[in-house]
Amino acid sequence: MDPQAPNIPPNNSGPLTIISMAVFVLMSLAVVGFFYYQNQQLKDIIANYPTPVVSISPSIIPSPTIEATASASPIANKTIKPSSTPKACTMEAKICPDGSAVGRSGPNCEFAPCPTP
């Protein structure tokens, strides 16, 4: 034996290191598997979620009337009256499958069609 070499005991921690690494790998796999399972559950919930209809209080949009005073133009002296009585639609929005929203319009206050992709 060399007198200058330090007296180091042999390393007997090999089995303990292997076991601790195996436990670490198994725990990591369990965490990854848990998150994968949760992601799949969330995808199923979102896929089966009903399309919401957002409802906002109704409002009346007045039709324009112009009362003009004396002017050089003969058109400016006329009053423009609406051809029919105004109809108020509720200000609801329908959420389309692509994420956009459409509102009610037209004489029957029906939802506008969703845009095609």
Secondary structure, 3 states (H helix, E strand, C coil): CCCCCCCCCCCCCHHHHHHHHHHHHHHHHHHHHHHHHHHHHHHHHHHCCCCCEECCCCCCCCCCCECCCCCCCCHHHCCECCCCCCCCCCCCEEECCCCCEEEEECCCCEECCCCCC
